[in-house]
Amino acid sequence: MKARMPRAVTTGVVVRSLRPTDRDDVQSLHERMDQHDAYLRFFGARPTHLGDLAASLCRQDPGHCALGAYIGGVLVGVANYVSPVHQLDNDSPLVEFALVVDHNYQSHGIGTMLLTRLVDAARAHGIGRMTAEVLAQNTVMLEVIRERGWAHALRRDGTTLHLDLDLDEDAQADGPSALPRPVVM
């Protein structure tokens, strides 16, 4: 199944790797989140130490990658991945990813754009698999997953959906393949 195009695409978006100097922009993006968006992103209240979160998102090393979407010099979205701690000394190419888009720019293709570029970056860094957890009520993120053609890879566990993507299989396909998982309702 081909991924469909987003409903609307915002023009003038610049996507680039985040650097330590982008810390304040990342912190500001997270401070602008309303309670509902923060709950969907963090599965609870917004973290109190946003400066530490922002600094960790701006790290670029073999275990971390973060991309930012800017419009007119303002950060409106971040997609990042991190290698799980237990895998830092392991050759297993698995990373966990997350995505946040400013509420005013959601459903404009920015999340899909960021996630597409994050997958490209992961492949370039030799990553073979990406995984994420999404709250079942996060309809905006679920729409991004559908736009990427990954909906069949979702596995429900209560109010959480798990997504596993096999990037290696994508070398012959039109997008990352989702690892087959049983659907648990």
N, C-alpha and C positions, 0 to 999 in steps of 0.2 A: 504494500500500500504506500503510495506516495504521500509525503507530507503536504498539507495544503498551505497556501500563503496566509499570513496574518491578515486580520480584517483591515487594518490601517497601518501604514508605515510612516514613522516620523522622519522627515528629511533633515539633513544637517547633523547627523549623529556621527561623532568621532569615537571609535572604540580603540583603546590602547591599554597596554599593560600598566597596572598601577605601580607607583614607586613610593618609597617612604615619604617623599615630599607631598604625596596626595592624602596623607593621614587626615588632615583637617576636612578635606572634601568628603572623605568616607564617613567621618564622624558626623558631619552636617547632614548627609543623606539619611543616616540612621536616626538622627534627632528629629528630622522632619516626618518620620513615619508616625501615623496615627496608631492608637492602641490596637485596632483590628489588624492592620498590616504587620505590626510588631508581633502580635500573637501568631499570625500565620508564618512568619519568618523564623521565630525563635521557639515556637510551641509553648509560649508563655509570655511573661512580661519582658519588655525590652531590657537588655542587660544594663546594669548601673555603671559599668566601667566601659563606656563607649570608646574612650581614648585607647584603651588596651585592645579592644576589638578592632578598631580602625588600624592600629599599628600592625596587628597580626595579619589583617587582610592585605596590607601593603607589602608584606614580605614576599620576596621572589627568591626561591631556592628550589632544589630538586623536589622538595615535599610540598611546595606551595605555588600557586599561580592565581593571580587575580587580574581581571580585566574590568575596566570602567568605561561606561558610555557617557560621553559628554555632549551637551547641546549648548552652544553659546558659552562655553567655558564652565558650565554648571554640571556637576556629576549627577546623573539621573538614574544610573543603574550600575550594579556590580555583580559579576559572576565570578566565583572562585572555586578552586578545589584544593584539598589538602589530603596528604597521605595519612592514613590512620597511624597513630603512635606505634602500635604493635608491628607495623610493617616497615618502619624506617630502616631497619637492618635486613629487610627481606627483599628478594628480587621480584616479589609479586607486584605487578603493575596495576594496583587498584587505588582509586582516589574517591573521596566523598566530595560532592559538589553542592553548592548553594547559589541562590540567585535572589536579588532584591532589585526592584524597580520603583522609583518614586511614584506615588499613587497617581499623580497627574499625568504620568506617561505610560501607565499600564494599558494593555490592549492596543498598543500602537506598533508592535513588532520589535520593540527594543529587547525584551526578554529573549525572544527567539533569536535575535541577532547576536546577543551576548552568549547565549548557550551554544550556538553554532560555532562562534569563534573560540569558545572555551574547549569544545571538543577538538577543534583543529589544533589548539595549543597542546592539549593532552597528548594527541597523537604525535606531534612533533617532539614531545618529551618522552616518548616511548611508553606512554600509559596504555594499558590494554583494556582496563575496565573502569567505569565510573558508576557510582551508586549515589542515591539520594533518598531522603524520606520527605514525604509531603503529607500535610494534613488533608484528610478527605474533603474538608470544607474549603480548601484553597482552590477555588474554581479557576482563578486566573493562571496559576501555575499548571494546573491540569490542562488548561487550554494550550499553554506553551508545549507541554508534553505531547498533546495531540497534534499540534502543528509540526512537531519534529517527527511524527510517525511512531512514537514510542508507547502509545496508550496500551497496547497489548502486553507490555512488559510490567505493568503495575500489578503488585500483589498486596492485597488488603490484610492489615493486621489491626483490627479494631478501628480506631479513627485515623490510623496512619496508613499511608500507601508507600510501599517500597518499590524503588525502580533500580534495576541493574542493567547497564549497557555494556555490550561487548564491542569495543572499538576495533579490535583486530578483524572481526568478521566483516567490518564495514569496508575493508579494502576492495572488496568485489561488489559491494552494494551501493545504494544511493544515499545512505545515511547510516549512523550507528545502529547496529542490530541489538535488539533487546535480548537478554538472556531469557530463555523460556522459564517461566515460573508458574506454579499452580495458582489459580485465583482462589483466595481464601476470603470468604465474606463473613 
